[in-house]
Each structure stands twice: as C-alpha cells, then as structure tokens.
Amino acid sequence: MTTDDIFVLIAMLLYVAVILGIGIYFARRSNESTEVFFLGGRKLGPWVAAMSAEASDMSGWLLMGLPGVAYFMGASDAVWTAVGLALGTYLNWRLVAKPLRKYSEKVGAITLPDFFSNRFHDKKKILMTVSSLLILVFFSIYVGSCFVTTGKLFSALFGWPYFTMMIIGGVFVFAYTLLGGFLAESVSDFVQGIVMVISLVVILIGGVAMAGGVDHIVAFMQSIPGFASLTQMATPVLDETGTQLVVAGAPQFAEPAEYGLISIISTMAWGLGYFGMPQVLLRFMAIRHTRDLGPSRRIAVTWCVISLFSAVAIGLVGRTLLPVDLLTAGSAETIFISLSTLLLPAFLAGIMMSGILAATMSSSDSYMLIASSAIAKNLFAGLFKKDATDRQIMVVVRITMVAILLFGIFVAADENSQIFQVVAYAWAGFGAAFGPVVLCSLFWRRTNLAGALAGMIAGGATIFIWRNLVKPLGGVFGIYELLPGFLIGLVVLVAVSLLTKPPSKEVLEDFDTYKQLDV
C-alpha cells in the first residue's frame, strides 16, 4: 500500500467513525419501541426527511452506475434516465407525500405493508403478506447492488480482493443498521446526502477545469458518433470478452444506434418507480408534520437535480479525460473513483470517495431495515404471533437482517455485475408492484382489497416475465420493464376493483375523512 493509499484509507475510516458514532448515539432512543425503531416516532424534520429520502434512494448507483453509463455509451441513456428521475421525485413529493402522511396516521400504519393492510381492513392479512414478501425479494436484490458498489470501490482503490471487500462492507452496514434503527439511519443519511452532493460537484468542477473547459469537452464528445446526442446512442466496438477496442490510442465506436421516442419514454419511466419506493414513502410517513412537506420537497428536488446532473456530466467529462482507461461496461462504473484520485490530493480524494461509501451505506441500511421490518412486524407479529412483544419482534428483525446479508452477498458475488442493471431490476419491481396500489389507495375511492392485491401481483409478476421472456425479443419489446409492469398493474387493479364488490363502509369512511386530519 502506497502513502497515498494510506491517506485515502484514513479519510474513509474517519468518515466511517462518524457514521458509527451516529448509530451509537441513537441506539438507545431507537430501541424504545418498534414504532421508534421502524419509523422514528414520526418526528423527522424537513431537512432530515428530504435528504435521507434522496440519499437512501440513490445509493452507489448515483456515483458509479449512472456515470458509468454516460462514460461508456454517451449522453442519451443517462440523460433521459436523470430527467425521468427528477420528474418522478417532484411528482412523488407533490402528489403522494401529504396524503400518505395523513392516511398512514389515520389507519395507524408504521410500515408500508401496514398501510396497505390497514387501508383496506385486510383482516386475513393477505395484502400484508404479499407486499412483505415482495419487499424482501426486491430489497435483497437491492442490497446486493450496494455490496457490488463496496467491493468495486475498495478493489479499484487499493487492489484488494473484490469478494473480501464486498463481504466486509456488507457486514459493516449490517452492524450499524442493527444498532441504530430508523433514527440513526435517517440522520446518518442526512449527513451522507451532504457528502454525496459535495463530492459530485467538486469532482465535476475539477474535471471540467482539467479537461480545458466546456468547449473542449463538447468538441471531444462530438468527435464520437452519437456520444453527445440525445436521440442516438454511442456504440462501443467490443471484442469477444466485452472489452472496447483501442486503435492508435483512440477508443473505437461503430455507427450510433437510434434512440427514438419509444426509448426515451421507456427510459423516463424510471420516474414511475418513485410512487412505489418504500424507502422514500416511509420518509413521508415519518415526517413531523404535513406543513414540513413544502420545504422538504424543495430541498429534495434541488438535491436530486444537482446530483443527477453532476453524475451524468462526470461520466461524459471522464471519457474526455480518460478515453481508454475503462474499457468494459463494468469498469466504466469506477470513473468517479478514477477522477477523484486523478484530480485531488490523497486525503481529499478519500473524503470525496467517502461519497460512494455514503451512498452505499445510506441505501443498504434502509433496504435492510425496511425488509426486516416487513418480515418481523408484518408477517411474524401481524400474521403468526399477534401477541408478540417488542423484544420478540426485534429478535426476528436481527434474524431477517442476517438472511438479507447472506442473500445480498450471494447476489454480489460476481464482480462483473453492473450496478446499473441490478438496481434497474429492483427499481422496476417496486415501481410496478407498489406504485399503482399507492396512487389508487390515496386518490381513488373505489379501490378495493381484491383490486389492490391483483394489481400488486400483476405488476410484480410482469417485471420477471417481461425481463426474462419478452424483453429478449428486442424491438419495441426491449423497453424498460417498469413501464409495462406499471401499466399492467394499474389496468388489472382498476378492472378487478370494478368487477368485484365495492369497499366496505368502514373503508370508505376512512377514505372520506383522512384528508381532514391536521398532522
């Protein structure tokens, strides 16, 4: 290990110490009750709610996956994804946050499966069971993507074995999530959100300066067919191993692929995922008061736009500065790391790369906590042992977290995994399974239990079917599976609700009165 490596490591260890300190500080408060552990007692202020929602949402994908796509294939896919996510962020805060905060309080829900079940007075807990299992499946995949990020980070920085670093990172996140619960997670995510956006902006500004300014970067991008276009996609020429060819020191590109209206709509459909994203929806449920939602929305959207723009631009600037350094789709996801070490002194580079660690930790702790709460609070205590004590629930939480940790390690075992693709799968799953149910639950009085259950199952199943059986057909079927999954889930929900008996009088009374709450 070189002297520079030591300084980088010291900076990152200092960051880790701060995060552990937050977990220790909140450990006692978080274990007062399951409501405090899982939802922080509904006491989040606007800054913590906004920043923790966005930081837990973006994960290491923001600093590695998105820049990697821009670096390898140019602007189109990355830009339209970012636009869809920015719009989705705004609409989610504008449309869903206030009704969900009120409705969840009305029906006494502290988790998303709680809300689904209580909203429809599901006495058999069928909706709770299905939503809990979907959360476990898709968040376990999500956790795996975070572990991939950790493994790639330390392997790229220090040359350490990917698999070993991935496991160590996973165990650390497991430990501090278990220690502090929702409060620790939310406050640490607030800190990590600040670290993430500062890291992105600093590396972007430094990269533009080193590249000779915006004009030089634009000229380089335009020299690559389709790289700077929003209606075409650059096509790297790859050998049989998936490595881009280099001739006379220049990366080789074929004729660009068309990126038409269907592709743009498909990519922007990423924004639909927000309506079903548990880690964001929980922040809406946990905020102190609905009057805090206006400031929170402005903070969240501003953070999101700055961060997404910076992440995409870093990938494009990175190709200008390091055109032949990262020649596979997987290695391209380390462009942020490469620029950090190129632009900054070792200790400062370590602080900037703590942004990747911040993004990974802020997401994986949320995923572990929400998935374990779904199993412990909703399945164990809600279905199998209705008289379970808080202590018994916490034991199940710990067991579930261990299982998620092990499954995440299994998902992340392949170091050639692309973070972007792993995240895309889980994101689509939540958006299609939960998004239509959340929206109809809040805004359509006629939605009933049968419709919500059918829509949830249809949306989730479509993701697996479309991705594995339909999407390989190519052409118009090659669209991102979230779009057909969301639409099919919505259509099935509406159709089944209309074809079955209306909601009960009690359900309708809840719906008619929840908006009047002053909470």
N, C-alpha and C positions, 0 to 999 in steps of 0.2 A: 504494500500500500504506500503510495507516494504522500508527500507532505500535503499537497493539495487535497488528496482524498481524505486525509485526516481532518482537515479544516471543514470540508463538506460534511463529513460524518458528525463532527462536533456540533455544527449548526443544526443538523437534523435531530440530533439527540436532545439538544436544548428545547427544540420545538416539542418533541415527544414528552419531555418532562413537564412542560406547561400543560399539555393536554391531560396527562395523568393527574396533575395537581387539580385540575378542574373536576375530574372524576372523583377524586378523593374528597374534595370539598363538598360535593353534592351527594356523596354516598349515603350519609345518614338521613338527609331530608328525603331522598328518593325512595328509601325503603320504609317510609312511614306507613304507606298503604299501596295497594295495587293501583289505585287511581293516580296517586302521585308518581309512581314508578312508570306507568304507561302513558300518562297524559300531563304530568307536571301540575296537577291540580287546577288546570285551566288558568294559568297565571302568566302566560308568556306576554311580554310587552311587544310593541310593534317592530322594533329593531331585531330582537331575537327571533320572533316569529318569521319575519321576512327573510333574514339572512340564513337562518337554519333551514328553512324550507328550500331555498335555492341551492345552498351548499350540499344538502343531503340529496337533492335531486340530481345534480350534475355529475357528481363522482369524478373519478380519474379519467372518465371519458372526455371531460371538458378539456383537460390539459394534455391528454395523449391521443385519445381516439379521434376527436374532431380535427385537431391539427394534422394528424396522420393522414386522414382522408384528403385534406386540402393539399398536403405536400405531394401525395402520390398521384392523385388524379385531377388536381386543379380545383377551380373555384366552384363549379356548378353544384355538385352534390353537397358540399359543405355549406355553401351559402344558403341554399334553399332549405336545408335542414335547420340552420340557425334562424332563418326567417320564420319557419313553422313553429319552432320552439318559443321564439319571442312572442308571437301572436298567441300561442297557447297559454303562455304564462300570464299575459294580460287578461285574456278572457276567463281563465280559471279564477284569478283573484277578483275580477269584476263580477262574474256571474255566480260562482259557486261558494266563495268564502263566507259571505254573510248568511245566506240561507242554511248552509251546513252547520255553522256555529250555533245558530238558533235551534235548528231541528235536532241536532245531536243532544243539546241540553234538554229540549222538550221530552225526548224519549229516553234520556238517561244513558247515553252511549259514550263509552270512553275508548272504543276501538272501532275500526271500520266495519268488521263483521257484526259487532254490537249494533251499529247504526242500521245496517241492512235488516237485521233480525227484528229489532225493536220498532223500526219504521213500519213494518208490515205485520206486527204482532204475530210473528212466526213461532207459535207455541211448540212446534216439533223441531225447531232449530235447524231445519234443512238448509235454509239460505245461509245461516251462520256457518254450518259445516262446509258447504261448498266453497264459500268465499275464504274461509280459513285455509282450506287445502290449496286453493289457487294461490293464496298469499305465500304459503310455504314453498310451493313449487317454483314460482317465478322469482321470489326473493332469494331462494337458494341459488338460482342461476345468476342473479344479480350479484350476490356475494362472491361468487366465483369470478365474475368480471373484475371486481375490486382486488381480489387476490392476484389476478393476472397483472394488474397495474403495479402492485407492490413488487412482485417478482421481477418484472421488466425494469422497474426503476432501479433497484439495487444491483441487478445483473449488469445493466448498461453503465451504471456509475462506477462500480468497483470491480466488475468482472467476477463477482461471486456467483455460485451456482443458482440458477433461476429457481429450481424447485425448493431448495433450502430457504431462500429469501421469501418465497411465496408463503411457506408454512409459518415462518417466524412472524411475518406481517399479519397473517390471519389470527394467530394465537394472541398477538398483542391487542388487536381490535376486539377480539372476544373478551379479553380480560377487562378492558376499561369500559366496555359496554355493560358487562355484568355488574361492574362496580357501581356505576352511577345512574343508570336508567335514563328516562326521558329528559329530566332536567339537565343532567350532565351532558347528554348528547346534544341538546338544543343549544346550551351555552357554548360548548366547545365548537359546535357547527357555526355559531356566530363568529367566533374567533377565526375559524378555518375559512369561512366565506371571505373575510377581510384579507387573509393571507393569499387566497386564490386569486382575487381580483388584482391585488397589488402585484403579484408575481406575473400575471398575464400582461398587464400594462407595461411593467418595467422591461420585460423581455421583448415585447413588441417594439417599444420605443428604441431600445438598444439595437435591435435587429435592423430596423429601418435606417438608423444612423450608420451602422457598419456597412450596410448594403449600398450606401451612397445616395439615399433619399428615395422618395416615392417614384420619381420619374424613371430611375434606373430599374427599380423593381418591376414597374409596369412594362418597361421595354423588354426585360428578360421574360416575363410571363407571356407576352405577346409573341415571342420567338418560338414558343412551344405550341403546336397546333391544338387549339381548344382549351388550353390551360386557363386562360383568363376569361373565357366565355361563360355566360350563364345559360346558354342554350346548346352547348356542346360539352362533352367530357373528354379530357385528355386520355389517351390510351397508351400506357407504357408497353414497350416491346419486351416481353419476358422470355427467358429460356425455360427449359423443361423443369427447373427447380422453382420457378416463380420469381426469379431474380431479374431485375431490369437490366437490359444490355447497355453497355457503355462503349462508344466508339470515339476514338481520338479525344477522350476526356469529356465527352458530352453524353448525357442520358438520351436513350433512343425512344422516340414516340412514333406510333403509327398514326394513320388518319383518325381524327377525333370521332367519337360516337355522338350521334344526335341525342340531345337531352330536351325532348319535346314537352308539350303541355301535360301529358299523362305522367311523365316522370316528375315534373315539377309538382303536380298535385299530390302524387304519391309521396314525395319527399316531405312536402309541407305537412302531410298528415301526421308527422311526428308530433305536431302540436295537439292533436286529439288525445294523445296519451295522458296529458295532464289531468283530464277530467276523471281518470281512474287511478291516479298515482297515490298510493296510501301514505307515503312519507310526506307529501305536500298536504293532502287532505287532513291529516292529523294535526298539522300546524293550524289549520283553520279552526279545528275543533278545540284546540288548546289555547287560543289567543284570549287575553284577559277580558276584552270587551269588544263588541262589534264596532264601536266608534274608533278602535285602533286599526281597523282594517284598511281605511283610506291611506294613512301614512305607510302602513305595511305594503300595500300594493305598489305605491310609488317607489319605495325602497327596492322591492323585489324586482320590479320591471327594469329599473335603472341598472341594477346589478347584473341582471340577466343580459341586457342588450350590450353593455360594455364587455362583459366576459365572453359572450358568444362572438362578437365582432373581433375581439383580440385573439381568440383561439383560432378562428379561421385565418386571420391575417398572419399569425405566427407560422402556420403551415405554408402559406404562399411565400412569405419572406424567407422562410427556412430553405425552400427549394432554390431561391436565388443565391443564398449564401453557401449552401452545401448541396450542390446539384447532384453529386454522385456518391454521397456518403451513406445514404439509406435507400437500399435498392430492392427491398421487399415491402409488401403492404404491412407486415408485422413490425419490421424495424422502423418504418416511417413513423410509427406511433411514439418513437422516442425523440422526435425532433425538438420538443421543448427542452428535454434534458441536454441534447447536443448544443442548443443555442445558449442555454444557461452556462454551461462550462466554457463555451467559446467567448461569451461576452463579459463575464464577471469574474472578479477575484473569487478564490475558492470558498471563503466563508459566506460571502454574499450569494454565490451560486447555491450553496447549501440552503440558505434561507429561502431563495426562490423555489428550489425544488422541494422544499417543505410544502409548497403549494400542491404538488402532486400527492404527497403523503396526506395533506389536509383533505383534499378532495376524496381520496380513497377512504380515509377513516370516517369522514362525515357521512358518507353514503353507507358503507358497510355496517356501521353501528346502527343506523336507522333500520336497515334491512333486517339485521339480526333481531333487534328489539321488536319490530312490528310482527315479524314472522313468529317469534316465540310467544308474543302476547296473543296472537291468533290461536295458537295451539293451547297455551296454558289457560288463558282467560276464557276463550270462547268454546273450545272443544272440551278440555278437561273439566273446567268449572261450570261451563254453561250446558254441557251435554251429559258427561259421565258422572261427575260428582258435584252436584249442585250445592252441597253444603261445604265445599272446600274452603279451608281457611286461607288467609293471605300467605301464610308460610308454606302451605302445600302448593299453592299456585306458583310461588317463587321457585320451589324445587323443580317443578315441571318446566318453568322458564329456563333454568340452568341446563336441564337435560336436553331441551329442544335446541338451545344455542350450541351445545356440543355437536348435535346431529347436523345442524346447519353448517357449522365449521367444517366438519368432515366432508359433507357433500360439496361445499364450496371449494375445498382443496381438490376434490376429485374433478370438478368442472375445470379448474385452473391448471390441472397437471400438465397440459400441453403448452409449452412455452411459445409455440407458434400461433396460439389463439389470438384472434384480432378482437381487441376490446370493443371496438365499434359494433361488430357483428353480434357479440354476446349480449351487449346492452340492448341492441335493437330487438332481439328476440323477447327479452323480459319486458321491455317497454311496451311492445305491441301486445303482449299478454295482458298486462294490467289495463291498458287503454281500451282494449276490445271487451274484456270481461266485466270491468267495473264502470267504465265511462258512461255507457248508455244507462246503466242502472242508477248511477249517481244523479245524472241530469234529470231523468224521468221521475226519480224519487222526490226531487226538490221542486219540480215545476209542473208535473202532470198528475192531476188529482186521481185520474182513473187507473193509474198504475197499480197492479195488484201483485200478490205474492207469486202466483203462478207465472205471470209475465216477467217479473224480475228474475226469477230462477231460470226460466227458459232463455232469457236474453243473456244472462251471465254464462250459462253453459255453452250456448251457441257461439257467443263471441270468443270465449276462451278456446273452444274446440277448433274454430275456424283458423286461429293462429297456427296450430300444429298442422292442420290439414293443408292450408294454403302454402305454408312454408316448405313442407316436405313433399307434397304431391302436385300442387298446382303451379307454384312459382317456377319449378324447373322447366315447365313447358315454354317459358320465355314469352317474348312479345308483350302484349297487353297484360298477360298473366304474371309478368315479372314485377308488378308493383309491390311496394312495401305492404306486408300482410296486415298491418294495423288498419289500413283504410277499409279493405273488405271485411275484416273482422269486426270493426266498429259498426259499419253499416248493417251487416247481417245481424249482429247482436241487437241493434236498435230496432230493426224491422221485426225480428222474432219477438222482442219484448212487447212492442205495440200490438202485434197481431194476437199473441196469446192473451194479453190483458183484455182485449176487446172481445175475444171469443169465450172467455171464462167469466165467472160471476164477479160483480163489482166488489171493491174493497168493503170491509165491514164498517159499521157506523163508527166504531172507536177509531179506526184508522183514518177515516175521513175527518173526524173531529180533530185529531192531531194535526192533520194537514191544514185544516181551516184556521187553526189557532196559533201555529208555531211562529208565524211571522210577526205576531203581536208581542212576542217576548222582548224585553229590554235587557239583553245580556251582553 
